């Protein structure tokens, strides 16, 4: 027995509605990930570089002067995970303590991970 045109239209409407619901769910999960990324905040206010971990998990973070970061290969930080910032805490370091920092440095590469699926990296102007 073949479906009538009315039944075909109803089936198409149901499929379209299902697609909209599925896409909405995906965007909600994407938003949750970006909220998770916002749980770690890095700021540069001379002479200090600050990292705030608002998450519930300890993290490992690295701050490397951009020119140095572009020429080195880093080991996998999760191979032997050793966090350097506890959950719900902050850290500050002077610019002179940034790996590869020299007077006149313009930016740093900042990376963080909890080795459980969350993490990010970006270049931050000094």
Backbone bond lengths (Angstrom), bond angles and torsions (degrees), N, CA, C in turn:
res aa  C-N    CA-C-N  psi(-1)  N-CA   C-N-CA  omega(-1)  CA-C   N-CA-C  phi
1 X - - - 1.436 - - 1.529 107.99 -
2 X 1.311 116.67 129.81 1.447 122.96 -177.59 1.522 110.27 -93.88
3 X 1.348 115.25 145.27 1.464 120.40 -179.00 1.521 110.02 -72.03
4 X 1.319 114.67 145.82 1.461 120.21 176.57 1.521 109.52 -78.13
5 X 1.333 115.12 166.31 1.460 119.35 178.39 1.517 111.21 -59.04
6 X 1.309 117.60 -38.45 1.462 121.89 -179.94 1.535 110.38 -63.53
7 X 1.329 116.21 -41.45 1.465 120.70 178.65 1.531 110.70 -67.55
8 X 1.333 117.42 -37.48 1.463 121.13 177.95 1.531 110.35 -65.11
9 X 1.316 117.45 -42.17 1.463 121.16 179.34 1.522 109.91 -64.46
10 X 1.322 117.39 -42.05 1.465 121.24 178.37 1.526 110.41 -62.72
11 X 1.311 117.20 -43.01 1.469 120.79 178.82 1.523 110.70 -63.24
12 X 1.341 117.46 -40.42 1.473 120.69 177.66 1.526 110.89 -64.04
13 X 1.331 117.08 -39.88 1.466 120.50 178.87 1.523 110.51 -64.42
14 X 1.320 116.81 -40.75 1.461 120.73 178.70 1.526 110.14 -64.66
15 X 1.324 117.68 -42.80 1.461 121.07 178.32 1.529 111.11 -63.60
16 X 1.323 117.11 -41.15 1.459 120.19 178.88 1.527 110.60 -65.31
17 X 1.332 116.39 -41.79 1.460 120.19 178.51 1.531 110.28 -63.26
18 X 1.318 116.91 -42.74 1.460 121.26 177.62 1.528 110.78 -60.37
19 X 1.351 117.19 -42.07 1.466 121.54 178.70 1.522 111.39 -61.64
20 X 1.339 116.61 -42.38 1.463 120.95 179.56 1.525 110.01 -63.63
21 X 1.328 116.98 -44.05 1.465 120.73 179.07 1.524 110.18 -62.89
22 X 1.320 117.83 -43.55 1.463 121.92 179.57 1.525 111.27 -63.29
23 X 1.323 118.22 -44.85 1.464 121.08 178.27 1.527 111.43 -64.39
24 X 1.317 117.27 -37.80 1.465 120.46 177.64 1.524 110.62 -63.62
25 X 1.312 116.56 -42.51 1.467 120.39 178.74 1.522 110.20 -62.62
26 X 1.318 117.66 -40.63 1.463 120.66 178.90 1.520 110.95 -63.11
27 X 1.323 117.77 -40.75 1.465 119.21 -179.33 1.513 111.03 -68.78
28 X 1.326 118.40 -32.12 1.462 120.86 176.32 1.512 109.76 -64.69
29 X 1.343 117.51 -44.19 1.464 119.84 179.04 1.521 111.11 -65.45
30 X 1.338 117.78 -36.87 1.463 120.31 176.25 1.519 110.51 -62.69
31 X 1.333 117.33 -41.46 1.458 120.38 179.06 1.519 110.93 -64.09
32 X 1.324 117.39 -37.52 1.461 119.34 178.20 1.515 110.77 -62.87
33 X 1.329 117.18 -38.07 1.458 119.99 178.86 1.521 110.49 -64.39
34 X 1.349 117.05 -42.84 1.455 118.23 -179.28 1.526 110.70 -68.43
35 X 1.325 118.00 -30.91 1.460 120.43 174.62 1.526 109.08 -65.68
36 X 1.347 116.44 -40.57 1.460 120.24 177.75 1.524 110.34 -61.28
37 X 1.362 117.30 -41.34 1.456 120.27 178.62 1.522 111.10 -63.28
38 X 1.335 116.96 -30.93 1.464 120.50 179.67 1.527 111.29 -75.20
39 X 1.325 117.85 -5.79 1.455 120.80 178.49 1.521 112.44 -72.89
40 X 1.313 117.68 -14.69 1.461 122.01 176.51 1.527 106.88 -121.09
41 X 1.318 115.11 120.60 1.461 120.97 -175.26 1.523 109.29 -122.57
42 X 1.319 115.58 129.64 1.465 121.25 177.75 1.526 108.44 -117.35
43 X 1.325 115.75 135.13 1.460 120.45 178.39 1.519 110.03 -137.41
44 X 1.324 114.59 147.07 1.466 121.23 177.67 1.525 108.18 -116.45
45 X 1.311 115.82 112.96 1.465 123.13 175.64 1.518 107.14 -131.39
46 X 1.333 115.21 99.08 1.458 120.41 -174.78 1.527 111.59 -47.51
47 X 1.297 117.91 129.27 1.465 129.95 13.63 1.534 113.40 -101.50
48 X 1.363 118.38 16.16 1.463 120.34 -175.05 1.525 112.69 -117.46
49 X 1.332 114.22 143.92 1.457 122.61 170.92 1.525 105.99 -107.80
50 X 1.327 117.52 125.64 1.469 121.55 -175.34 1.518 111.33 -117.19
51 X 1.334 115.51 143.43 1.460 122.26 175.88 1.518 107.19 -128.90
52 X 1.329 116.18 128.04 1.459 122.76 178.49 1.515 108.59 -117.71
53 X 1.327 116.89 120.19 1.463 122.77 177.79 1.524 107.79 -103.08
54 X 1.335 117.03 101.92 1.464 121.48 179.94 1.526 111.89 -91.01
55 X 1.326 117.15 -0.08 1.463 121.11 -176.25 1.527 111.42 -80.90
56 X 1.312 114.72 174.39 1.466 122.18 179.42 1.527 112.24 -91.27
57 X 1.341 116.76 2.29 1.463 120.43 -176.74 1.523 110.56 -120.45
58 X 1.330 117.78 146.13 1.470 119.60 172.80 1.529 109.07 -69.19
59 X 1.313 116.21 151.98 1.464 120.54 -178.79 1.528 110.67 -130.79
60 X 1.314 114.10 163.30 1.453 122.07 169.18 1.528 105.63 -110.84
61 X 1.333 117.26 129.51 1.459 119.41 175.13 1.523 109.90 -127.76
62 X 1.325 115.16 152.43 1.459 122.64 177.02 1.524 108.54 -129.97
63 X 1.315 116.26 141.68 1.463 122.63 175.16 1.525 106.57 -130.14
64 X 1.333 115.58 116.73 1.464 120.75 -175.53 1.528 108.68 -133.65
65 X 1.322 116.51 135.42 1.459 120.15 177.00 1.530 108.11 -55.67
66 X 1.321 117.35 137.56 1.468 122.97 -170.03 1.527 113.81 -56.48
67 X 1.323 118.46 -43.67 1.473 119.78 -179.43 1.524 111.29 -63.03
68 X 1.316 118.07 -40.72 1.462 121.13 177.60 1.529 110.01 -67.91
69 X 1.319 116.93 -42.39 1.468 120.56 -178.61 1.521 112.17 -60.42
70 X 1.319 116.62 -29.14 1.468 120.01 -177.79 1.525 113.46 -75.73
71 X 1.336 117.80 -13.39 1.468 119.34 -176.00 1.526 113.99 -118.05
72 X 1.322 117.97 2.96 1.469 119.27 179.75 1.518 110.42 -112.81
73 X 1.309 115.58 153.63 1.460 122.38 173.46 1.517 107.74 -105.58
74 X 1.315 115.84 126.28 1.458 120.04 179.83 1.515 110.42 -95.06
75 X 1.305 115.95 144.73 1.468 120.79 174.02 1.528 108.30 -71.43
76 X 1.303 116.87 160.64 1.464 122.02 177.63 1.528 108.90 -63.35
77 X 1.342 118.19 115.60 1.459 120.02 -176.82 1.524 113.32 -67.42
78 X 1.327 116.76 -16.28 1.466 119.39 -178.64 1.529 112.70 -94.85
79 X 1.331 117.22 -7.23 1.460 120.22 179.35 1.526 110.55 -63.26
80 X 1.300 116.04 -38.65 1.467 121.84 178.05 1.531 106.96 -138.55
81 X 1.338 115.29 65.66 1.465 122.16 -171.50 1.526 112.28 -56.61
82 X 1.307 114.40 121.99 1.458 121.51 178.74 1.527 108.07 -136.54
83 X 1.337 117.48 90.46 1.467 119.77 -175.39 1.529 111.91 -62.43
84 X 1.332 115.10 147.60 1.457 119.77 177.64 1.534 112.67 -119.11
85 X 1.349 115.97 8.66 1.460 120.18 174.57 1.527 108.82 -146.38
86 X 1.311 115.35 117.35 1.466 121.20 -178.03 1.535 111.28 -69.28
87 X 1.318 115.74 163.50 1.465 121.49 176.64 1.524 109.38 -59.84
88 X 1.314 115.54 144.36 1.470 123.05 177.34 1.530 112.50 50.64
89 X 1.314 115.20 50.69 1.471 119.76 178.17 1.525 109.07 -144.19
90 X 1.315 115.23 175.08 1.459 119.51 179.93 1.521 109.72 -137.54
91 X 1.325 114.03 165.23 1.453 120.60 -179.45 1.521 108.32 -145.77
92 X 1.310 115.96 148.18 1.459 121.08 175.35 1.523 108.61 -133.07
93 X 1.326 115.49 142.74 1.452 119.46 172.72 1.519 108.05 -137.79
94 X 1.302 115.06 148.00 1.462 119.02 178.46 1.520 108.56 -74.18
95 X 1.315 115.40 155.19 1.463 119.25 179.05 1.522 111.43 -54.26
96 X 1.300 117.53 -36.47 1.472 119.73 -177.96 1.527 112.63 -67.14
97 X 1.345 117.62 -15.67 1.465 121.25 177.66 1.526 113.15 -91.35
98 X 1.331 117.34 -1.63 1.461 121.53 178.14 1.527 108.30 -75.55
99 X 1.333 116.43 132.19 1.470 120.88 -178.95 1.524 110.46 -56.79
100 X 1.336 116.37 124.91 1.448 121.92 178.02 1.517 115.43 79.94
101 X 1.315 117.27 4.87 1.474 120.23 -176.61 1.517 110.94 -68.68
102 X 1.317 114.84 136.02 1.461 122.62 173.11 1.517 107.29 -136.09
103 X 1.313 116.00 154.75 1.468 120.56 176.57 1.526 108.87 -53.54
104 X 1.300 116.32 132.44 1.462 120.62 -179.45 1.522 113.75 93.88
105 X 1.332 118.23 -2.07 1.469 120.44 177.20 1.527 108.99 -59.66
106 X 1.316 116.45 139.00 1.459 120.59 -175.37 1.521 114.06 -102.15
107 X 1.336 117.65 -24.49 1.459 119.54 -177.38 1.520 110.61 -156.39
108 X 1.324 115.21 164.83 1.463 122.31 176.09 1.523 108.89 -130.06
109 X 1.319 114.86 156.46 1.455 121.43 171.96 1.519 106.23 -99.53
110 X 1.337 115.85 125.54 1.462 122.27 -178.73 1.524 108.29 -115.91
111 X 1.327 116.61 132.27 1.456 122.38 179.36 1.511 108.30 -136.45
112 X 1.353 116.18 140.55 1.456 119.75 172.76 1.523 109.18 -140.85
113 X 1.341 115.33 154.03 1.457 121.43 176.22 1.527 109.63 -155.50
114 X 1.330 114.97 150.12 1.465 119.11 170.97 1.527 109.88 -106.08
115 X 1.337 115.82 2.13 1.473 123.57 -179.68 1.531 112.05 57.18
116 X 1.319 115.61 25.04 1.470 121.15 176.04 1.515 110.06 -131.07
117 X 1.326 115.83 25.91 1.459 119.88 176.96 1.516 115.47 105.36
118 X 1.319 118.07 -10.61 1.462 119.90 178.17 1.516 109.68 -110.56
119 X 1.312 115.77 143.34 1.450 121.26 178.18 1.511 110.50 168.35
120 X 1.316 116.02 169.83 1.453 120.57 -179.39 1.519 108.50 -165.35
121 X 1.305 115.79 164.90 1.462 120.96 172.73 1.519 108.09 -147.40
122 X 1.326 115.11 150.62 1.462 119.41 177.79 1.516 109.24 -164.08
123 X 1.328 114.82 162.87 1.454 121.70 174.45 1.520 107.75 -94.42
124 X 1.320 116.04 132.50 1.460 121.35 -178.06 1.518 108.59 -121.33
125 X 1.323 116.44 127.35 1.470 120.96 177.38 1.516 109.92 -71.29
126 X 1.319 115.18 141.28 1.466 120.78 176.95 1.516 110.30 -90.76
